[in-house]
C-alpha cells in the first residue's frame, strides 16, 4: 500500500489527487461489480452453438439455515450440479454437486431444486434428495437423486471418467458462475473451454486438484470434463477458487465407488 504524506504547507487537495491516482488502478482491476478479474477471461457463455453435452449441467438451489447472533436465518444456496450415468441408459436420475452446497440444508420440508436449461422456454425443474456426501471441504462432493428421471431423449447425462484426469490433457470447467460478466449473475451457464491441471497430488485419496480454469461463486458443484476421443467424461466436481487463476476440483476417482454402491446400480 502506497503511503501518501502531506508535507507542511502543501495543499491537502493535491495529496488527495495523488491518492486517487494510486487507487485508480486497483479499482479498475477489481471492476465496478467487485468481481476479481486477473488476466484474460477465456470463458464462453452457453448458447445454441455450444456443445450439447453442456446441457447436463444445471442450477442447484438449496434452502439453508444459518444461525447468526443466536438468530435463525433462512437463505438459498445457489450452486451447480451435473446429471450423470455410468452406462448407456434411456434416462438418468442422479446428480453430483459439492458438499458445501448442502452444508446448511437442515429443514427437509423445503425442497432442493435442480434446473436444467434454465434459459430455455421450458426449463426442466426437478426436486432432488441428498443420498450421500463427503462430509467436509476435504471431501467436497455430494450425490443426490432426482424425484423424476430425466429422459435421455431430452438431455444426455455425462459418463464418468474411468480413471483419474490426465494432467497432460486439457480440461473444460463449466458451471453457473455468479459474476456479473459472462456468468450473468448465475443465470447463464459459462465454461472455460481449455484449461489445465496445475497441481496433481499423487495417490487416489488426495482430496483436490488445482487448475488454472476460471470460475466464480455459483460454479461450485459444476463439471470438470476431459475428453476420450470425442466423448466428454466427467472427471471432477468444482469445489473452490479465487475467481482468477485458481480453481480447485474434487476428482471423480475419489468417490466413484460410492456412486456405484449407493446410486448407480
Helices and strands as residue ranges (DSSP letters): H 12-30, E 43-45, G 52-56, E 57-68, E 71-85, E 91-97, G 99-101, E 112-116, E 124-133, E 142-151, E 158-160, E 171-175, G 184-186, E 190-195, E 197-199, E 209-211, E 223-228, E 231-241, E 247-251, G 252-254, H 256-262
